[in-house]
Amino acid sequence: MGMYLNPGNRGFETIRNGVYVDKSGLIDYVNGTINTPQKLTCFSRPRRFGKSFAAKMLCAYYDNSCDSRELFQNLEISQQKSYEEHLNRYDVIYLDITRFISTLPSVDEVVKCIQTEVIAELAIKYPSCVSCNEKILANALFSVSHQTKKRFIIIIDEWDALFREAKYDQNIQKEYVQLLRGLFKGGTTTDETIAAAYMTGILPIKKYGTESALTDFTEFTMTEPFALAEYIGFTEQEVIHLCDDYHVDFDNMKQWYDGYGFDNLGSVYNPNSVMKAVNFKRIKNYWTQTETFESLKEYIGMDFDGLKRAIIEMLGGMRVSVKISTFQNDLTSFQNKHDVLTLLIHLGYLAYDSGTREAYIPNLEVAEAFESAIDNDNWGIVGEAVSDSEKLLEATLKQDEDAVAEALEVVHDSVSSVLQYNNESSLSCAVTIAYYTAKRYYNIVRELPAGKGFADLAFIPRRNVDKPAMIVELKYNKDADTAIRQIHENRYDGNLKEYFGNLLLVGINYDRDAKGAEMKQHSCVIEKLITF
């Protein structure tokens, strides 16, 4: 076994020694591509979504220098027809691009080092085929395959690391792309050399204009996962089983780590956070341990028309339309707000609904990342509102109607100036932002079906949270008493009968055409009901 040529199965063995969710079905997909026109696969997803785990699993399965049968016993792949045909049958080349970057004094040396190191190992195993003086990796692989009739499986982890670490150095990027094109350029040479290739990273394959830098790859991404959607993270059924097996509260797990949904699959959860919650028996924000707020601040603060509005709408619980087609799959070639939002989808900061082509903040864990990212001068009153939202919640629970109305008026005025619309929708967005941190205690539901209609906002306490439920009704150019009256008349509280404790009814009115200097534009009425 070598470091790059046939690295063995130790990596996957270590993974199997811990809590493990079976994702070996991915192997069956790759098996189906071997020696076909679809043999080149690139599967991108956010950091800490299991990319390296999958790469190590594939190495262990294909590597002919080890016996991995015991590791895959009783896993899904062992039940598939393709299992025996390909198990430990290939020479595998495994490249972790981040390792090269972290161990070399300069990123300038990465491409040269990749070729030198792999060629050296090929020369040891195949001395009659490869000379240590060979400089081009593609030539060395072709020489081995041509003389031995063996094809390689190439696995590249963090394929896009150079585009992230040397994001402004186009010379390094082009040198790297040329290396990959030499390996995977298609035609007779690649067909004779490569049985299959699997690349994984955060970003999809770099585009130049409308053309992919590596046109022969089949891509699966956070915006278009297709058949591999279930391998992006944990499915809801997998999380339910984990919660049952390790006695973790599923409802809390769902609120914190769910939110990435895909067609015909349903919910997908952040696997790193789920596993930490299971191992530590504690549900909390683990995203902050793997992501930096500085990068999020940088992207959401970019000066593109409509970007700030889109972020504010999502902070307010809304979804925004995104055009994903112009994104060049790098960290510098932004042309408009859509490119920035598309990047945030690939980074996992936003989820994407391919049916409606809309983006949104997926869960409580990521919501807290945004909370920290907007806590600066660039976001003005909106940032202050999020920071002060705990105080607003306290004022509401104390039924301090004047304080609530005053706080909402400030936030609403700020939000409306950016959103460019002035009605109940902007008020609803402002209210959600003003109560932003209430998500830690409540499941906040918009347009909750209740009684004879829909309650504008329902604050349903999370399990083991000792706070009253709240129904918030919003009115425009009427009055707050009318909002309270509508809650009673339409029996909006009926949907919360299962909740035993105090229930607050909150009526909020915005009067844009207020007359007289003493008349407030925003008014609030809070009424307490005893439901038991």
C-alpha positions as a printed NumPy array, in Angstrom:
array([[  0.   ,   0.   ,   0.   ],
       [  1.129,   3.534,  -0.753],
       [  0.076,   6.98 ,   0.308],
       [ -1.602,   7.762,  -3.008],
       [ -1.559,   4.483,  -4.953],
       [ -3.718,   1.893,  -3.194],
       [ -3.887,   3.578,   0.236],
       [ -5.804,   0.649,   1.751],
       [ -8.903,   0.552,   3.918],
       [ -7.703,   1.948,   7.257],
       [ -9.61 ,   5.182,   6.783],
       [-12.938,   3.433,   6.305],
       [-12.136,   0.947,   9.075],
       [-11.82 ,   3.863,  11.504],
       [-15.16 ,   5.228,  10.333],
       [-16.852,   1.859,  10.852],
       [-15.512,   1.697,  14.409],
       [-17.74 ,   4.626,  15.391],
       [-21.459,   5.353,  15.015],
       [-22.097,   4.649,  11.347],
       [-24.958,   5.422,   8.986],
       [-24.896,   3.144,   5.964],
       [-24.248,   5.167,   2.803],
       [-22.709,   2.295,   0.844],
       [-25.472,   2.512,  -1.757],
       [-23.301,   5.192,  -3.356],
       [-20.886,   2.415,  -4.348],
       [-23.58 ,   0.712,  -6.397],
       [-24.088,   3.924,  -8.359],
       [-20.357,   4.228,  -9.096],
       [-20.207,   0.526, -10.015],
       [-22.864,   1.184, -12.619],
       [-20.66 ,   3.8  , -14.266],
       [-17.465,   1.725, -14.496],
       [-16.162,   1.469, -18.061],
       [-19.133,   3.399, -19.424],
       [-19.364,   6.904, -20.929],
       [-20.659,   8.045, -17.501],
       [-17.587,   6.823, -15.613],
       [-16.519,  10.312, -14.452],
       [-18.512,  11.57 , -11.445],
       [-18.228,  14.816,  -9.478],
       [-20.365,  15.048,  -6.337],
       [-20.123,  18.388,  -4.503],
       [-21.644,  19.372,  -1.15 ],
       [-20.861,  21.619,   1.833],
       [-18.058,  21.203,   4.33 ],
       [-18.753,  18.559,   6.991],
       [-21.407,  16.824,   4.877],
       [-19.561,  13.502,   4.646],
       [-17.447,  14.052,   1.538],
       [-14.236,  12.519,   2.935],
       [-16.14 ,   9.641,   4.531],
       [-17.527,   8.715,   1.117],
       [-14.108,   8.996,  -0.551],
       [-12.514,   6.707,   2.048],
       [-15.373,   4.229,   1.673],
       [-14.832,   4.073,  -2.089],
       [-11.079,   3.582,  -1.605],
       [-11.667,   0.695,   0.774],
       [-14.092,  -0.983,  -1.617],
       [-12.068,  -0.76 ,  -4.834],
       [ -8.455,  -0.999,  -3.567],
       [ -6.915,  -4.349,  -4.654],
       [ -4.138,  -4.149,  -2.058],
       [ -6.463,  -5.046,   0.827],
       [ -9.378,  -7.289,   1.742],
       [-12.385,  -5.172,   2.719],
       [-15.063,  -7.849,   2.683],
       [-15.567,  -7.771,   6.444],
       [-15.968,  -3.98 ,   6.462],
       [-18.836,  -4.149,   3.979],
       [-20.521,  -7.2  ,   5.45 ],
       [-24.196,  -6.478,   6.173],
       [-24.062,  -3.064,   4.481],
       [-26.439,  -2.167,   1.658],
       [-23.83 ,  -2.635,  -1.065],
       [-23.245,  -6.255,  -0.068],
       [-26.81 ,  -7.034,  -1.182],
       [-26.34 ,  -5.567,  -4.659],
       [-25.529,  -7.571,  -7.799],
       [-22.49 ,  -5.42 ,  -8.534],
       [-20.862,  -6.102,  -5.146],
       [-18.68 ,  -9.118,  -5.924],
       [-17.741,  -7.968,  -9.413],
       [-15.805,  -4.917,  -8.261],
       [-14.831,  -5.574,  -4.631],
       [-11.05 ,  -4.976,  -4.238],
       [-10.397,  -5.377,  -7.976],
       [ -8.645,  -2.134,  -8.964],
       [ -5.558,  -0.036,  -8.531],
       [ -6.85 ,   3.084,  -6.784],
       [ -5.27 ,   6.522,  -6.85 ],
       [ -6.486,   8.636,  -3.939],
       [ -5.704,  12.366,  -3.855],
       [ -6.653,  14.611,  -0.933],
       [ -5.872,  18.048,  -2.377],
       [ -6.047,  19.754,   1.028],
       [ -3.247,  17.509,   2.254],
       [ -0.932,  18.702,  -0.504],
       [ -1.795,  22.321,   0.272],
       [ -1.233,  21.925,   4.018],
       [  2.117,  20.107,   3.727],
       [  3.781,  22.208,   1.034],
       [  5.433,  25.593,   1.631],
       [  3.523,  27.167,  -1.274],
       [  0.398,  26.39 ,  -3.293],
       [  2.522,  26.992,  -6.379],
       [  4.053,  23.558,  -5.828],
       [  0.828,  21.558,  -5.507],
       [  0.306,  20.471,  -9.12 ],
       [  3.94 ,  19.502,  -9.603],
       [  3.981,  17.613,  -6.289],
       [  0.832,  15.636,  -7.15 ],
       [  2.413,  14.36 , -10.331],
       [  5.834,  13.699,  -8.811],
       [  4.523,  11.788,  -5.797],
       [  2.055,   9.589,  -7.666],
       [  4.522,   8.826, -10.481],
       [  7.1  ,   7.774,  -7.866],
       [  4.683,   5.226,  -6.386],
       [  3.688,   3.976,  -9.837],
       [  7.37 ,   3.472, -10.673],
       [  7.821,   1.324,  -7.566],
       [  4.879,  -0.941,  -8.361],
       [  5.323,  -0.958, -12.144],
       [  9.083,  -0.4  , -12.729],
       [  8.945,  -1.862, -16.215],
       [  6.195,   0.552, -17.218],
       [  7.042,   3.83 , -15.506],
       [ 10.294,   5.719, -15.107],
       [ 10.904,   8.044, -12.158],
       [ 11.991,  10.594, -14.75 ],
       [  8.478,  10.787, -16.162],
       [  6.959,  14.217, -15.456],
       [  3.394,  13.842, -16.728],
       [  1.027,  11.739, -14.607],
       [ -1.372,  11.058, -17.463],
       [  1.481,   9.578, -19.499],
       [  2.55 ,   7.336, -16.622],
       [ -0.978,   5.998, -16.134],
       [ -1.387,   5.37 , -19.844],
       [  1.915,   3.472, -19.97 ],
       [  0.827,   1.165, -17.136],
       [ -2.622,   0.567, -18.617],
       [ -1.303,   0.031, -22.131],
       [  1.194,  -2.622, -21.015],
       [ -0.799,  -4.363, -18.246],
       [ -4.351,  -3.887, -19.623],
       [ -5.383,  -2.617, -16.164],
       [ -7.532,   0.44 , -15.632],
       [ -7.376,   2.724, -12.613],
       [-10.025,   4.161, -10.356],
       [ -9.157,   7.726,  -9.35 ],
       [-10.69 ,   9.313,  -6.253],
       [-10.088,  13.005,  -5.564],
       [-11.172,  14.495,  -2.241],
       [-11.596,  18.282,  -1.896],
       [-11.001,  18.626,  -5.615],
       [-11.757,  22.376,  -5.465],
       [ -9.332,  23.225,  -2.635],
       [ -7.014,  25.137,  -4.968],
       [ -9.904,  27.262,  -6.214],
       [-10.613,  28.149,  -2.588],
       [ -7.076,  28.578,  -1.279],
       [ -5.686,  30.323,  -4.382],
       [ -8.938,  31.946,  -5.418],
       [ -7.267,  34.979,  -7.011],
       [ -4.397,  33.13 ,  -8.71 ],
       [ -5.667,  32.149, -12.144],
       [ -2.288,  30.739, -13.186],
       [ -2.386,  28.107, -10.429],
       [ -6.006,  27.338, -11.239],
       [ -5.309,  26.892, -14.95 ],
       [ -2.31 ,  24.662, -14.234],
       [ -4.514,  22.497, -12.036],
       [ -7.306,  22.341, -14.617],
       [ -4.764,  21.258, -17.221],
       [ -3.678,  18.399, -14.945],
       [ -7.284,  17.26 , -14.592],
       [ -7.936,  17.599, -18.303],
       [ -4.891,  15.476, -19.   ],
       [ -6.303,  12.734, -16.767],
       [ -9.939,  13.002, -17.834],
       [ -9.95 ,  14.567, -21.282],
       [-11.946,  11.712, -22.788],
       [-11.245,   9.727, -25.916],
       [ -9.135,   6.618, -26.329],
       [ -6.464,   7.529, -23.78 ],
       [ -8.908,   8.039, -20.9  ],
       [-10.964,   5.008, -21.918],
       [ -7.869,   2.804, -21.803],
       [ -6.612,   4.282, -18.515],
       [ -9.62 ,   5.087, -16.307],
       [-12.259,   2.587, -15.192],
       [-14.008,   5.277, -13.139],
       [-13.298,   8.536, -11.348],
       [-15.019,  10.115,  -8.37 ],
       [-14.326,  13.711,  -7.347],
       [-15.831,  15.482,  -4.384],
       [-15.576,  19.017,  -3.057],
       [-17.61 ,  22.004,  -1.946],
       [-17.877,  23.757,  -5.305],
       [-19.141,  22.27 ,  -8.567],
       [-16.632,  22.049, -11.413],
       [-15.305,  25.431, -12.468],
       [-17.038,  27.013, -15.45 ],
       [-15.528,  29.327, -18.035],
       [-18.492,  31.211, -19.415],
       [-21.185,  28.593, -19.97 ],
       [-18.758,  25.7  , -20.443],
       [-17.527,  23.346, -17.72 ],
       [-13.753,  23.061, -17.392],
       [-14.201,  19.256, -17.409],
       [-17.015,  18.552, -19.814],
       [-17.007,  14.75 , -19.549],
       [-17.972,  14.659, -15.854],
       [-21.488,  13.964, -14.667],
       [-22.158,  16.424, -11.846],
       [-24.314,  16.165,  -8.727],
       [-24.62 ,  19.336,  -6.644],
       [-26.652,  21.02 ,  -3.912],
       [-28.829,  22.578,  -6.605],
       [-29.069,  19.49 ,  -8.831],
       [-28.34 ,  16.314,  -6.831],
       [-30.487,  14.056,  -9.008],
       [-30.081,  10.347,  -8.116],
       [-27.494,  11.031,  -5.387],
       [-29.654,  13.31 ,  -3.219],
       [-29.917,  10.738,  -0.416],
       [-26.12 ,  10.701,  -0.096],
       [-25.76 ,  14.46 ,   0.462],
       [-26.582,  14.06 ,   4.145],
       [-28.778,  11.964,   6.42 ],
       [-32.355,  11.27 ,   5.414],
       [-35.124,  11.779,   7.935],
       [-35.595,   8.045,   8.4  ],
       [-31.893,   7.627,   9.137],
       [-32.054,  10.393,  11.745],
       [-35.14 ,   8.85 ,  13.336],
       [-33.281,   5.54 ,  13.71 ],
       [-30.276,   7.302,  15.248],
       [-32.496,   9.135,  17.714],
       [-34.24 ,   5.911,  18.699],
       [-30.988,   3.988,  19.071],
       [-29.153,   6.67 ,  21.061],
       [-32.083,   8.234,  22.934],
       [-31.892,  11.713,  21.411],
       [-34.949,  13.935,  20.995],
       [-35.945,  13.819,  17.317],
       [-38.084,  16.988,  17.311],
       [-35.157,  19.088,  18.496],
       [-32.83 ,  17.347,  16.057],
       [-35.184,  18.272,  13.223],
       [-35.413,  21.947,  14.18 ],
       [-31.651,  22.313,  14.478],
       [-30.247,  20.311,  11.557],
       [-33.012,  19.672,   8.985],
       [-34.012,  21.962,   6.158],
       [-32.221,  20.728,   3.048],
       [-34.978,  19.169,   0.966],
       [-34.845,  17.528,  -2.459],
       [-37.435,  16.271,  -4.946],
       [-38.842,  12.797,  -4.24 ],
       [-36.71 ,  12.477,  -1.084],
       [-37.869,  14.939,   1.549],
       [-35.687,  16.163,   4.35 ],
       [-31.901,  15.922,   4.414],
       [-29.976,  16.709,   7.606],
       [-26.492,  18.063,   8.274],
       [-24.664,  14.78 ,   9.044],
       [-21.746,  16.234,  11.005],
       [-24.025,  18.053,  13.434],
       [-26.342,  15.067,  13.792],
       [-23.426,  12.761,  14.619],
       [-22.016,  15.183,  17.184],
       [-25.422,  15.554,  18.805],
       [-25.662,  11.752,  19.019],
       [-22.131,  11.27 ,  20.34 ],
       [-22.26 ,  14.114,  22.86 ],
       [-25.938,  13.597,  23.764],
       [-26.427,  17.33 ,  23.318],
       [-28.244,  19.251,  20.611],
       [-26.568,  22.598,  19.985],
       [-24.928,  24.695,  17.29 ],
       [-22.009,  22.688,  15.904],
       [-21.859,  24.684,  12.663],
       [-19.82 ,  27.416,  14.34 ],
       [-17.052,  24.908,  15.018],
       [-16.504,  24.223,  11.315],
       [-17.446,  27.44 ,   9.51 ],
       [-16.205,  31.003,   9.827],
       [-18.561,  33.942,  10.067],
       [-16.061,  36.131,   8.254],
       [-16.716,  34.45 ,   4.899],
       [-20.492,  34.73 ,   5.356],
       [-20.127,  38.396,   6.308],
       [-18.048,  38.988,   3.198],
       [-20.547,  37.42 ,   0.807],
       [-23.795,  38.868,   2.211],
       [-22.169,  42.298,   2.413],
       [-21.316,  42.469,  -1.305],
       [-22.574,  45.466,  -3.221],
       [-25.016,  43.868,  -5.654],
       [-28.423,  45.335,  -6.344],
       [-31.107,  43.423,  -4.473],
       [-28.753,  41.259,  -2.389],
       [-29.449,  43.006,   0.915],
       [-33.162,  42.866,   0.258],
       [-32.945,  39.129,  -0.42 ],
       [-31.016,  38.511,   2.804],
       [-33.5  ,  40.566,   4.84 ],
       [-36.423,  38.668,   3.333],
       [-34.825,  35.336,   4.271],
       [-34.01 ,  36.593,   7.767],
       [-37.715,  37.386,   7.939],
       [-38.639,  33.781,   7.169],
       [-39.361,  34.277,   3.483],
       [-37.978,  32.565,   0.383],
       [-36.289,  34.348,  -2.513],
       [-35.986,  33.472,  -6.192],
       [-32.506,  32.47 ,  -7.359],
       [-31.132,  32.032, -10.87 ],
       [-28.305,  29.509, -10.538],
       [-27.158,  29.361, -14.166],
       [-24.662,  32.264, -14.233],
       [-22.572,  31.167, -11.238],
       [-19.028,  30.351, -12.423],
       [-18.367,  27.905,  -9.549],
       [-15.583,  29.906,  -7.952],
       [-15.202,  32.493,  -5.178],
       [-14.412,  35.572,  -7.243],
       [-16.393,  35.743, -10.512],
       [-19.612,  37.195,  -9.093],
       [-21.766,  39.155, -11.516],
       [-24.966,  39.693,  -9.541],
       [-26.862,  38.782,  -6.368],
       [-27.876,  35.421,  -7.839],
       [-24.249,  34.306,  -8.042],
       [-23.721,  35.146,  -4.362],
       [-26.892,  33.338,  -3.294],
       [-25.936,  30.308,  -5.407],
       [-22.55 ,  30.175,  -3.684],
       [-24.263,  30.276,  -0.275],
       [-26.374,  27.3  ,  -1.376],
       [-23.25 ,  25.3  ,  -2.234],
       [-21.656,  26.324,   1.071],
       [-24.71 ,  25.087,   2.971],
       [-25.732,  28.494,   4.324],
       [-28.896,  28.367,   2.244],
       [-31.158,  25.557,   1.11 ],
       [-32.619,  25.419,  -2.384],
       [-36.019,  24.333,  -3.643],
       [-35.453,  23.231,  -7.244],
       [-39.206,  23.11 ,  -7.9  ],
       [-39.825,  26.778,  -7.097],
       [-36.196,  27.837,  -7.678],
       [-36.105,  29.556,  -4.324],
       [-33.515,  29.788,  -1.554],
       [-34.12 ,  30.   ,   2.187],
       [-32.354,  29.67 ,   5.53 ],
       [-32.703,  25.958,   6.313],
       [-32.628,  25.504,  10.082],
       [-31.91 ,  26.943,  13.516],
       [-28.216,  26.102,  13.378],
       [-27.646,  28.11 ,  10.196],
       [-29.996,  30.857,  11.401],
       [-27.61 ,  31.443,  14.297],
       [-24.736,  31.755,  11.82 ],
       [-26.616,  34.565,  10.077],
       [-27.373,  36.117,  13.456],
       [-23.645,  36.429,  14.133],
       [-22.798,  37.499,  10.573],
       [-25.104,  40.539,  10.576],
       [-24.007,  41.739,  14.017],
       [-22.02 ,  44.64 ,  12.581],
       [-22.435,  48.238,  11.428],
       [-23.176,  47.295,   7.812],
       [-26.59 ,  45.944,   8.758],
       [-27.67 ,  48.895,  10.899],
       [-31.049,  48.613,  12.567],
       [-31.674,  45.13 ,  11.138],
       [-28.55 ,  43.828,  12.866],
       [-29.499,  45.665,  16.059],
       [-33.001,  44.197,  15.905],
       [-31.65 ,  40.666,  15.72 ],
       [-29.254,  41.392,  18.584],
       [-32.071,  42.91 ,  20.664],
       [-34.68 ,  40.3  ,  19.78 ],
       [-34.264,  38.558,  23.126],
       [-35.294,  41.814,  24.863],
       [-38.334,  42.144,  22.598],
       [-39.436,  38.622,  23.465],
       [-39.1  ,  39.433,  27.172],
       [-41.177,  42.602,  26.693],
       [-43.859,  40.584,  24.903],
       [-44.019,  37.953,  27.635],
       [-44.351,  40.772,  30.201],
       [-47.195,  42.225,  28.067],
       [-45.4  ,  45.553,  27.698],
       [-47.464,  46.697,  24.746],
       [-45.824,  50.114,  24.306],
       [-42.293,  48.645,  24.271],
       [-43.31 ,  46.032,  21.703],
       [-44.99 ,  48.596,  19.439],
       [-42.034,  50.961,  19.659],
       [-39.476,  48.247,  18.858],
       [-41.493,  46.918,  15.931],
       [-41.958,  50.403,  14.503],
       [-38.198,  50.952,  14.348],
       [-37.532,  47.572,  12.732],
       [-40.436,  47.829,  10.297],
       [-39.387,  51.274,   9.082],
       [-35.877,  49.985,   8.439],
       [-37.021,  46.806,   6.706],
       [-39.612,  48.58 ,   4.547],
       [-37.019,  51.044,   3.26 ],
       [-35.069,  48.091,   1.819],
       [-37.919,  45.813,   0.765],
       [-39.672,  48.578,  -1.181],
       [-43.117,  47.387,  -0.253],
       [-45.295,  48.553,   2.582],
       [-48.05 ,  46.219,   3.691],
       [-48.755,  43.234,   5.938],
       [-46.052,  41.209,   4.163],
       [-43.324,  43.68 ,   5.075],
       [-44.741,  43.892,   8.604],
       [-44.659,  40.097,   8.862],
       [-41.037,  40.082,   7.712],
       [-40.172,  42.793,  10.247],
       [-41.898,  40.93 ,  13.062],
       [-40.019,  37.705,  12.277],
       [-36.689,  39.573,  12.264],
       [-37.569,  41.387,  15.477],
       [-38.269,  38.035,  17.159],
       [-35.304,  36.338,  15.456],
       [-33.774,  34.611,  18.485],
       [-37.211,  33.393,  19.573],
       [-36.503,  30.479,  17.216],
       [-34.394,  29.004,  20.012],
       [-37.53 ,  28.564,  22.104],
       [-40.318,  28.417,  19.551],
       [-41.224,  26.791,  16.294],
       [-42.483,  29.853,  14.395],
       [-45.128,  28.98 ,  11.812],
       [-46.387,  31.398,   9.166],
       [-49.992,  31.191,   8.048],
       [-50.848,  28.434,  10.514],
       [-54.153,  26.737,   9.548],
       [-56.396,  27.423,  12.521],
       [-60.127,  27.753,  13.181],
       [-61.799,  29.449,  10.23 ],
       [-58.646,  30.656,   8.526],
       [-54.929,  31.141,   9.002],
       [-53.14 ,  32.746,  11.906],
       [-50.454,  35.118,  10.606],
       [-47.772,  33.839,  12.982],
       [-47.896,  31.118,  15.607],
       [-45.125,  30.725,  18.193],
       [-45.285,  27.132,  19.386],
       [-42.943,  26.338,  22.303],
       [-40.327,  23.688,  21.687],
       [-40.303,  20.643,  23.887],
       [-39.159,  21.344,  27.457],
       [-39.41 ,  25.121,  26.934],
       [-41.3  ,  26.831,  29.76 ],
       [-42.772,  29.729,  27.814],
       [-46.334,  30.48 ,  26.696],
       [-47.481,  29.871,  23.154],
       [-48.287,  32.994,  21.141],
       [-50.574,  33.803,  18.253],
       [-49.636,  37.007,  16.417],
       [-52.163,  38.658,  14.115],
       [-51.06 ,  41.531,  11.871],
       [-53.2  ,  44.358,  10.523],
       [-52.558,  47.204,   8.117],
       [-54.409,  50.551,   8.445],
       [-56.871,  49.159,  10.997],
       [-56.119,  48.74 ,  14.696],
       [-54.595,  46.205,  17.085],
       [-57.938,  45.533,  18.819],
       [-59.308,  44.373,  15.46 ],
       [-56.444,  41.892,  15.236],
       [-57.266,  40.471,  18.674],
       [-60.958,  40.328,  17.805],
       [-60.175,  38.365,  14.637],
       [-58.213,  35.785,  16.642],
       [-61.249,  35.232,  18.867],
       [-63.855,  35.274,  16.111],
       [-61.954,  32.866,  13.888],
       [-60.867,  30.702,  16.83 ],
       [-57.201,  30.732,  15.791],
       [-56.298,  29.428,  19.239],
       [-58.118,  26.17 ,  18.507],
       [-55.094,  24.66 ,  16.808],
       [-53.121,  25.021,  20.061],
       [-55.528,  23.207,  22.354],
       [-52.945,  20.484,  22.859],
       [-50.741,  23.134,  24.478],
       [-51.461,  23.331,  28.224],
       [-50.347,  26.615,  29.745],
       [-50.686,  30.309,  29.138],
       [-51.449,  31.502,  25.631],
       [-50.679,  35.044,  24.529],
       [-52.709,  36.73 ,  21.799],
       [-50.699,  39.521,  20.185],
       [-52.399,  42.005,  17.879],
       [-50.162,  44.358,  15.891],
       [-51.359,  47.113,  13.585],
       [-49.433,  49.367,  11.234],
       [-51.155,  52.6  ,  10.201],
       [-49.165,  54.133,   7.375],
       [-51.516,  57.095,   7.07 ],
       [-51.505,  58.042,  10.727],
       [-52.937,  61.511,  11.31 ],
       [-51.561,  63.85 ,  13.91 ],
       [-48.147,  63.961,  15.455],
       [-49.276,  62.149,  18.601],
       [-50.771,  59.171,  16.808],
       [-48.369,  56.214,  16.659],
       [-48.013,  54.336,  13.403],
       [-47.616,  50.986,  15.191],
       [-49.845,  49.764,  17.97 ],
       [-49.905,  46.539,  19.961],
       [-52.421,  44.774,  22.169],
       [-51.466,  41.669,  24.138],
       [-54.045,  39.46 ,  25.834],
       [-53.364,  36.446,  28.014],
       [-55.549,  33.333,  27.868],
       [-55.464,  30.419,  30.304],
       [-55.925,  27.248,  28.254],
       [-56.   ,  24.634,  31.011]])
